[in-house]
Amino acid sequence: MSGGTIVGYSSQSLGRRFSIIIICIVGGALLYPYTFTSSKAVIAAAFFEQFCVQGAWGVIPIHLMELSPGSLRTFVVGTSYQLGNLVSSASSTIEATIGEQFPLAPLLKAGKPVKRYEYGKVICIFLGCVYAYVILLTFVGPEKLGRNLDVAHDSDMAEVTHQDLRHQRQSQVGHGIEEEVPEKTSGRNIESV
């Protein structure tokens, strides 16, 4: 949570893309101590690695909201999140398959050998690929930092609610210009009845 909060707050002034890219680079630099340390020092590496993961992934939703048109904001963020879940659902199978490429010496339990694999290397490869992918997509994408997300500034909402027409009528009344709008009944003018 601290990563998402601190990096999210910092991204307000540094920019969303810059924050995402920098925190992914820092997270990538921490992959070695996170995945190859076998002492209790892994606790510190794990904390800072998760700080970086939450920092990057905490900023991505607001970045997507700023890039999306008003009528599709929640759809884009929600669909992206769900598609990410769909893709990541295969990650355990992918990690297990890659893990079989890095076997360790078998461990004897009750006189029987138990197969073991070097999952630290697998996680390092997997996270490295994810960080590289996020950096690449963020780098080539645009930045719309500070885009006003209020309903009052949403052009789609203004079109649906006829906000421009109402604003125009109020400004005309304020300047002493009043137009009479003929009342209609059943599609015909009252005067013609």
N, C-alpha and C positions, 0 to 999 in steps of 0.2 A: 504494500500500500504506500509505503514511503516513496518508492521510486516513481509511481504514477503521480503522486501529489507534488513532489518536488520538481520532477521533469515537466509535468503539465503546467505548473505555475511558471517555470522558467521559459517555457515555449511561448508564453504570452509576449515576452519581450525579445527573445532570441529567434523566434520563428519556429513553426511546426517542423518543417523539413530539416532544418539545421539540428534541432533537438533530437529528432528521430535518428538521423544519420550519426551524430556524435555518440549518442548513448548506445547505438548498435556497434559502433567501433570499439567503445570501451568494453561492452559485453563480449565482443569477439576476442579482445585482448585478455579477458579473464577466463576464457575457455580452458586454457591449459591448467592453471591452478585449480579450477573447478572440477575438471574431469580426471586429472592425473595425480592429485594429491591423496595420499593414503593415511595421512596423520589427522589429528584434530584441527589442523589449520584449514581443513576443507570447510569448516563452519563459516569462517570469514569469507572465503571465496564464494560459497553458496549464497550467503547473504547479499554480497555485491552483485553476483550474477543475477539473482532474482530481482534486485533493485533495477538492474539494466533492462531485464525482460519486461517488468511492469512499467518502467519508465517509457520504453518505446511503445509498448502495446497500450499504454494509458493515453498516449497522445494521438494515436492513429484514429480513433473514432471521431474526435473533434476535428481533426484534419479532413476526414472524409465528409463531415457535415459542412465544413466551409467550402469544399469543392462541389458539393451537390446542389442542384437547383432546389428551390424551396419545396416544390410539390413532391420531390423524391428523397428528401433528406433522411427521414426515418427508414424508408424502404432500402436505401443504399446501405446505410450503416447496419441495419438488422439483417439484410440479406448477406452482406459481407461477413458478418459474424457467424451466421449459420453455415455459409459455404466454407468458412474456415474450420468450423467444427466437423463438417462433412469430410473435408480433406484430411484433417488431423486424426480422424477416427481410424485411419489406416496406419498411423505412426507406430503403434506398438508392433504390428506385423512387419513393417519396414525395418524397424530397429532390430527385431529378432532375426530377420533375414540377413541384415548387414552384420549383426553380431556373430553369426555362424562363420563369417569370413575371418574372424579374429579369435580363434580358440585359445584358451589357457590350459595349463596342465590339469588333468582331471583330479578331482578331490576324492579321496577314499572315505566313504561313509558306510559303516557296517560291513567293511570288506569289499564293497562294490564301488567301482569308479563312477563318479557323477560328473557329467560334462559341464564345463564352465566356459564363459566367454568374456572378452574384455569389453564390457559395455561402456566404460569410460571413454574409450576411443570412439565408439559408435555415437554416443551422445555428443561428443566433440564434433564429429563430422556432420551430424544431423543439425545441431545448432549453428554451426558455421555456415551451412547451406541456407538455413532460414535467415540468419543475419544478412548474408550476402544478397539474398532475394529482396529483403525489405529495403536494404540500402539502395539497390538498383532501382526498384520501383519508386521509391521516394525521391531519388535523385532526378529521374526523368520527368516526374510529375510537377504540376504547377503549385504555387503557394498563394493562398488567399487569406493570409493572416489578417485578423481584425474585421472580417466580413460581418456585417450586422445581420444577425439571425432572427431579429424580432419580426413578428407578424406584420408590423407596420411598414417594414422595408422589404417585404416579400412581394415581388411582382406578380407571381402566380395568385397569391391571395388577393391582391388588389384587383386583378382581373375578375376573379370569381365573385368578390363582394361589391364590385362596381365602385370601388373606393375613389377612383379618379373622377367619375361622374359626380359623386356626392361632393367631393372637394371643389370641383369646378362650379357646381350650383351654389355652394356656400360662399365662394368668393364673389360670384356675380351678385348675390343678394347683398353682400357686404358693401358692394360698390354702387348700390342703388339700382341695379338692373334686375328687374323681376320679369320672368317670362310666365305667361299663363299657359298652362298645359290643358288642352281640352279633355274633358272627361269622356270616357268611352264606355259604351254599354253594348255587349254582345257583338263586339267588333265594329260597331258603327258609332258615329258621333251622335251625341244627344241632339244637336241642333238639326240634324237631318231627319229626326223622327217626327 
